[in-house]
Amino acid sequence: MAEGLTRQQLYDRIRASSKEEFILEEMTRLGFWARNTSQPSLPETLIRREGELRRELNELLAEKQKYRNKEKMLADMRKERMAKAKLKRAETKKRNEEKRIARAAAWAEKKKVDITYLGEDVSAGLNKITPDEAQLAKFGLPVFKDATALAAAMGISLGKLRFLAFNRQVANTSHYQRFEIPKKSGGTRVISAPMPQLKAAQHWILENILYKINNSAAAHGFVPGRSIVTNAVPHVGQDIVINIDLRDFFPSVPYKRVKGLFCKLGYAEQVATILGLLCTEPEVDEILLDNRKYYVAKTERHLPQGAPTSPALTNLICFKLDRRFEGLAAKYGYAYTRYADDMTFSAKGDAADKAGQVLWAVKQVVKEEGFTIHPDKLKVMRRGDKREVTGIVVNEKISLDRDTLRKFRALLHQISKTGLAGKRWGKGKNIISSMEGFANYVYMVKPEQGAKLKETLATLLQREDIKTEARNLWTTGTTDAATAAMPADAPSAPQPSVPQHPEGIPVAKDAPTATNKPDKPWWDVL
């Protein structure tokens, strides 16, 4: 018996070849049959050939037996085919996974040095990185060869720049804090105040790009060295003053227009796209789903009311509009100025009779420039009326509304007698901030009067009883209840939109100064 084999194994081995071949192999193994390595003997050759033929015959018989049962044959074929397909799928899956990992690694490396995607509908030009250096030099603007250079100049990482600029239709985070403030004309205005990181990026754009470009001579809002006073001076003593307000001023300026401005300044489309996204945002709906808040965009991106870059961008975008109105005003003998969305035309003598022609032409230009006139805020003031420009009376000289000044002095007197309870000034919830803002406004327009009011107010606020009452109102939250007793038509304090430079020169609200702080929230730009 073959060494180590069971009886069944011996039978199987003999059945696989032949009995003679098995005996020959065993005799050779045990040394009873000499192995001729050079030339096998004839019996040995015949025995082995017989074994080969028997094995081949067994295979053919097995194949024949398999084909006799058609269903089993098909099942075996399917099983074999499925096994091969499964193996092929596994190999393909492995190759695809390896490719995916390689692509992800390559994409991660590319994202470290470049920005190639910022969301739907805004990423088409991100591969264009060649700036117009001659155009940039013309405006004295810094050159950024790509997004990496822009991020380095801003002092942030490329990943942070991508995060701040990415255009998402649905997001679970927002770069803006939204709230409402009352309008002087009634209703509320939605303010979108940028979060600190985006706000810092917008201030960088403001100081390093937007403030380096000259505005039109007619623009007085948020321009260094100009103010509501300089905006009103050209209209003093005129026979007719026309005030025109643009409806939805900031929302009327879409992302594409902002991006186009940066392109015209000379920036490559990649950098212009990023700058445009940093300065715009869509209106969103806040949706709560599974205890998570989502921000869903419901409009196209546009300039937000509250971003520090919005006023400067509108001034630059309105440059052509201002030039057209300057030409129109010169043609009809009018003076023209613009403070943000508030446009003013004025004239004297025979030119005042051409107001109808001027208004018709103005409406055409406004429409062509992509804006809309607010029909409820169009005012035509003639001689004999109180003529106001951005809250300043311009009848014969720069002055303030007497009734408002009288009511403010009366308010100070009442507070000195009975305290803060039940008092209100304007629509603000904080009466002290509102009074300080109005006093600063008077000081900017009429320095002598304003200085006296500021001194009176400061003395009043230093009284211990007033300070104690102010603290109590603030900590207990009773300011609203106290102000509810005041009449609804209590005078609103015209807020100075432009703070004063330490040297007394009016500067733009967002202009970088070392010691200056605005008298009202920085986001309240209209």
Rosetta blueprint (number, residue, H / E / L):
1 M L
2 A L
3 E L
4 G L
5 L L
6 T L
7 R H
8 Q H
9 Q H
10 L H
11 Y H
12 D H
13 R H
14 I H
15 R H
16 A H
17 S L
18 S L
19 K H
20 E H
21 E H
22 F H
23 I H
24 L H
25 E H
26 E H
27 M H
28 T H
29 R H
30 L H
31 G L
32 F L
33 W L
34 A L
35 R L
36 N L
37 T L
38 S L
39 Q L
40 P L
41 S L
42 L H
43 P H
44 E H
45 T H
46 L H
47 I H
48 R H
49 R H
50 E H
51 G H
52 E H
53 L H
54 R H
55 R H
56 E H
57 L H
58 N H
59 E H
60 L H
61 L H
62 A H
63 E H
64 K H
65 Q H
66 K H
67 Y H
68 R H
69 N L
70 K H
71 E H
72 K H
73 M H
74 L H
75 A H
76 D H
77 M H
78 R H
79 K H
80 E H
81 R H
82 M H
83 A H
84 K H
85 A H
86 K H
87 L H
88 K H
89 R H
90 A H
91 E H
92 T H
93 K H
94 K H
95 R H
96 N H
97 E H
98 E H
99 K H
100 R H
101 I H
102 A H
103 R H
104 A H
105 A H
106 A H
107 W H
108 A H
109 E H
110 K H
111 K H
112 K H
113 V H
114 D L
115 I L
116 T L
117 Y L
118 L L
119 G L
120 E L
121 D L
122 V L
123 S L
124 A L
125 G L
126 L L
127 N L
128 K L
129 I L
130 T L
131 P L
132 D L
133 E H
134 A H
135 Q H
136 L H
137 A H
138 K H
139 F H
140 G L
141 L L
142 P L
143 V L
144 F L
145 K L
146 D L
147 A H
148 T H
149 A H
150 L H
151 A H
152 A H
153 A H
154 M H
155 G L
156 I L
157 S L
158 L H
159 G H
160 K H
161 L H
162 R H
163 F H
164 L H
165 A H
166 F L
167 N L
168 R L
169 Q L
170 V E
171 A E
172 N L
173 T L
174 S L
175 H L
176 Y E
177 Q E
178 R E
179 F E
180 E E
181 I E
182 P E
183 K L
184 K L
185 S L
186 G L
187 G L
188 T E
189 R E
190 V E
191 I E
192 S E
193 A E
194 P E
195 M L
196 P H
197 Q H
198 L H
199 K H
200 A H
201 A H
202 Q H
203 H H
204 W H
205 I H
206 L H
207 E H
208 N H
209 I L
210 L H
211 Y H
212 K H
213 I L
214 N L
215 N L
216 S L
217 A L
218 A L
219 A E
220 H L
221 G L
222 F L
223 V L
224 P L
225 G L
226 R L
227 S L
228 I H
229 V H
230 T H
231 N H
232 A H
233 V H
234 P H
235 H H
236 V L
237 G L
238 Q L
239 D L
240 I E
241 V E
242 I E
243 N E
244 I E
245 D E
246 L E
247 R L
248 D L
249 F L
250 F L
251 P L
252 S L
253 V L
254 P E
255 Y H
256 K H
257 R H
258 V H
259 K H
260 G H
261 L H
262 F H
263 C H
264 K H
265 L H
266 G L
267 Y L
268 A L
269 E H
270 Q H
271 V H
272 A H
273 T H
274 I H
275 L H
276 G H
277 L H
278 L H
279 C L
280 T L
281 E E
282 P L
283 E L
284 V E
285 D E
286 E E
287 I E
288 L E
289 L E
290 D L
291 N L
292 R E
293 K E
294 Y E
295 Y E
296 V E
297 A E
298 K L
299 T L
300 E L
301 R L
302 H E
303 L L
304 P L
305 Q L
306 G L
307 A L
308 P L
309 T L
310 S H
311 P H
312 A H
313 L H
314 T H
315 N H
316 L H
317 I H
318 C L
319 F H
320 K H
321 L H
322 D H
323 R H
324 R H
325 F H
326 E H
327 G H
328 L H
329 A H
330 A H
331 K H
332 Y H
333 G L
334 Y L
335 A E
336 Y E
337 T E
338 R E
339 Y E
340 A L
341 D L
342 D E
343 M E
344 T E
345 F E
346 S E
347 A E
348 K L
349 G H
350 D H
351 A H
352 A H
353 D H
354 K H
355 A H
356 G H
357 Q H
358 V H
359 L H
360 W H
361 A H
362 V H
363 K H
364 Q H
365 V H
366 V H
367 K H
368 E H
369 E L
370 G L
371 F L
372 T L
373 I E
374 H L
375 P H
376 D H
377 K H
378 L L
379 K E
380 V E
381 M E
382 R E
383 R L
384 G L
385 D L
386 K L
387 R L
388 E E
389 V E
390 T L
391 G L
392 I E
393 V E
394 V L
395 N L
396 E L
397 K L
398 I L
399 S E
400 L L
401 D L
402 R H
403 D H
404 T H
405 L H
406 R H
407 K H
408 F H
409 R H
410 A H
411 L H
412 L H
413 H H
414 Q H
415 I H
416 S H
417 K H
418 T H
419 G L
420 L L
421 A L
422 G L
423 K L
424 R L
425 W L
426 G L
427 K L
428 G L
429 K L
430 N L
431 I H
432 I H
433 S H
434 S H
435 M H
436 E H
437 G H
438 F H
439 A H
440 N H
441 Y H
442 V H
443 Y H
444 M H
445 V H
446 K L
447 P H
448 E H
449 Q H
450 G H
451 A H
452 K H
453 L H
454 K H
455 E H
456 T H
457 L H
458 A H
459 T H
460 L H
461 L H
462 Q L
463 R L
464 E H
465 D H
466 I H
467 K H
468 T H
469 E H
470 A H
471 R H
472 N H
473 L H
474 W H
475 T H
476 T H
477 G L
478 T L
479 T H
480 D H
481 A H
482 A H
483 T H
484 A L
485 A L
486 M L
487 P L
488 A L
489 D L
490 A L
491 P L
492 S L
493 A L
494 P L
495 Q L
496 P L
497 S L
498 V L
499 P L
500 Q E
501 H L
502 P L
503 E L
504 G L
505 I L
506 P E
507 V L
508 A L
509 K L
510 D L
511 A L
512 P L
513 T L
514 A L
515 T L
516 N L
517 K L
518 P L
519 D L
520 K L
521 P L
522 W L
523 W L
524 D L
525 V L
526 L L
